[in-house]
Amino acid sequence: MVMFRCAAVYVLTMLVGLAGVLGADPPPAAAPAAQPSVFDLPMLKALHVVTEGAVAEFFARGEYEKAAKLLEQAVQRIPQDFNAHYNLACALGRLGKNEEAIAHLQKAVELGFRDAKHVESDEDLANLRKDKVWTPAKITHQILNGGQKMPAFSDALTDAEISQLVAYLRAKRRPAPPPAPSPGP
């Protein structure tokens, strides 16, 4: 009986919180808190559940700006939550904020998000797939000069090989790569 009362109070608290969140604009983001105490975790979990419900409701209504604000707060509260980063990438993608969306999508992957097929088919990320930021010229430049997490290949690849690699990376349906040439006698 006590367990039932605790569960009922928990559900009622979540519903009241969800009703308050759905009816109003999201509150301003708070400054990032220090590492939460173990005693804070039940409240953080309840707030997380309420936030997830509110975000789902905002997505269903097409209110992506409100969803993004709630998700930004969720990311500040629990920065290691890859689902919050992924969902924030989705909201930002819907808003056309592709650079920010890509940053949060990368953070989600760094934190453990591994469902690549979902990313490829998620309609919330359609703007990212259509984005022409990565033009053939920019891809070529990245291959030749390297980047933050990629070495430069300017000395290792010919112009023809770079063109072939750019075409492969830009293709919607990537063909199987040709077999490597066998070493000479």
C-alpha angles and dihedrals in degrees: 000000000000090000090053092051092049091050091047092050090048093050092044091050091051093048093049090048091047092049090051092048095048095048098053142040114273114270118252115278115266123225113270109275126226119258105306120245119244085248090061094056099085091052092045090051092049090048089048092053091048091048092051090052093048092048091051090051092048090050091050089053093045092243095140096158091060091045090051092051092052091046092050087056091047090052090051092049096046108016094177094060104112092189091060090051091047093049091046088053088053093051092046090047090055089051092052093245091135101163092053091043092053091050092054092043089053090048090051090054091047089053095050111282106146108165100113093164090057091052090052093052102032108118090205088068096046091109089058092053091049093046112118094201089111098062120174089257092054092046090050091050091050092050094048098042102027124218145227094307101016132072122231116262099190092115096041104049134056122226090255092052091049091050090050091049092049091050090050093050093048095047117108093213107034114215120222109272116253117258116269114258114257116245116262124252 
